[in-house]
Amino acid sequence: MFDIIAFDADDTLWHNERDYRRAAARLQTLLAPYQGAAVVAQTLLDTETRNLEGYGYGLKAFALSMIETAVSLSNGQISGSDILQIIHAAKEMIATDVELLPGVAETLATLAPHHRLMIITKGDLLDQERKLTRSGLGDVFTHFEVVSHKTPQTYRDLLARYDIAPQHFMMIGNSLRSDVLPVVEIGGTAVHIPHALTWEYEADVDHTHHHNGYYELPHINDLPTLLQQIAPH
Amino acid sequence: MFDIIAFDADDTLWHNERDYRRAAARLQTLLAPYQGAAVVAQTLLDTETRNLEGYGYGLKAFALSMIETAVSLSNGQISGSDILQIIHAAKEMIATDVELLPGVAETLATLAPHHRLMIITKGDLLDQERKLTRSGLGDVFTHFEVVSHKTPQTYRDLLARYDIAPQHFMMIGNSLRSDVLPVVEIGGTAVHIPHALTWEYEADVDHTHHHNGYYELPHINDLPTLLQQIAPH
């Protein structure tokens, strides 16, 4: 029934947000002489959101927004060595190991022999390629797409490119905003697997106008059973 | 004869390097109290090259390397407002208009009815998408690919994905390192159109082991004639 089963990557297949939180905590420590942690967190989120249209998603955008936040909240008093510390925090994120979420390896191994699996992710192209390589999952996925946005049109374009009808497309991810609602909108099947840590921007979604239309699973381990139920061989 | 004619984008279809040079000149001005222009230029290039493996190509990587250079060459004395100026220079580059190189619009209009045209470019995904939109060339190209590197393997993977034999693939660009030599290596046809401004990293190529095997055109206007000669209908 499904020609392609697509997965979001960050915080769906592997840990990601916790590294951003760790870097943000470091920024809070650096800026403690100037501002409280809550103000730093809020200003960083505001700066990231304001820069989103220009920078797009990913690690380098995050680093630039951290630097901008640091200069702004310190009234320009931040030291050069503190700026370097922020840059080093970003470089550490680039160099960090990829840790799969529980159940991911087993679930993908179960699905791969019977389905074409795909990754659809936002973020820096190079960074996501690197994470895929480090994850050891490269061979499991037939297709790997890094996109600049995840709007309904993004999914329409991808499906057209792969010549797949929406009713034969399933998308799985932790973000209602990016992975679930746009896929529901174009007539695909979406599965929401919440993650304990989800970037506030992604979590900021108006649920009130949404009448479900997607599946919610507590854990990726439940995916094969769901597939058996809704798309038995 | 050619199933796909592919073009590099930056400094092949539209101006790009001049915006980087302008931003680099601004960095030199900001750092004039600390270091001479030549040292700033060389340190920036060294920093970019060192960061290339981690950051990849594109505007945000450039911005981060400018900031790192500024902190380093000022011995940490650079002011917060100067850091903001660097960030603003990057944001200006993001917002800037796209100006096509002379002859590009006419040449592509001549080729488009008879050939499948493609863009293969490095850089930030979002930034390149934006430039394509602003260029007004979106309708001319059937395919648009942003890649993290341009190695022989990059081209092999792309050709496999589009199911195209190397002998039916032509690539046109201003960088010997990225657009020409790897395409020659995999058995494709490459056309080098030099640009007055080419990033030093791209220009840093060992020609000695290369026995040509590609075409060199002074101007993109000459492309239709070359195609008539080597691949007449």
Chai-1 contact restraints between the chains, C-beta under 6 A:
chainA,res_idxA,chainB,res_idxB,connection_type,confidence,min_distance_angstrom,max_distance_angstrom,comment,restraint_id
A,G54,B,K91,contact,1.0,0.0,6.0,A-B,restraint_1
A,G54,B,I94,contact,1.0,0.0,6.0,A-B,restraint_2
A,G56,B,L126,contact,1.0,0.0,6.0,A-B,restraint_3
A,K60,B,K60,contact,1.0,0.0,6.0,A-B,restraint_4
A,A63,B,L64,contact,1.0,0.0,6.0,A-B,restraint_5
A,L64,B,A63,contact,1.0,0.0,6.0,A-B,restraint_6
A,E68,B,I87,contact,1.0,0.0,6.0,A-B,restraint_7
A,V71,B,G80,contact,1.0,0.0,6.0,A-B,restraint_8
A,V71,B,I83,contact,1.0,0.0,6.0,A-B,restraint_9
A,V71,B,L84,contact,1.0,0.0,6.0,A-B,restraint_10
A,G76,B,G80,contact,1.0,0.0,6.0,A-B,restraint_11
A,G76,B,S81,contact,1.0,0.0,6.0,A-B,restraint_12
A,I78,B,G80,contact,1.0,0.0,6.0,A-B,restraint_13
A,G80,B,V71,contact,1.0,0.0,6.0,A-B,restraint_14
A,G80,B,G76,contact,1.0,0.0,6.0,A-B,restraint_15
A,G80,B,I78,contact,1.0,0.0,6.0,A-B,restraint_16
A,S81,B,G76,contact,1.0,0.0,6.0,A-B,restraint_17
A,I83,B,V71,contact,1.0,0.0,6.0,A-B,restraint_18
A,L84,B,V71,contact,1.0,0.0,6.0,A-B,restraint_19
A,I87,B,E68,contact,1.0,0.0,6.0,A-B,restraint_20
A,K91,B,G54,contact,1.0,0.0,6.0,A-B,restraint_21
A,I94,B,G54,contact,1.0,0.0,6.0,A-B,restraint_22
A,L125,B,L125,contact,1.0,0.0,6.0,A-B,restraint_23
A,L125,B,S148,contact,1.0,0.0,6.0,A-B,restraint_24
A,L126,B,G56,contact,1.0,0.0,6.0,A-B,restraint_25
A,L126,B,S148,contact,1.0,0.0,6.0,A-B,restraint_26
A,E129,B,S148,contact,1.0,0.0,6.0,A-B,restraint_27
A,S148,B,L125,contact,1.0,0.0,6.0,A-B,restraint_28
A,S148,B,L126,contact,1.0,0.0,6.0,A-B,restraint_29
A,S148,B,E129,contact,1.0,0.0,6.0,A-B,restraint_30
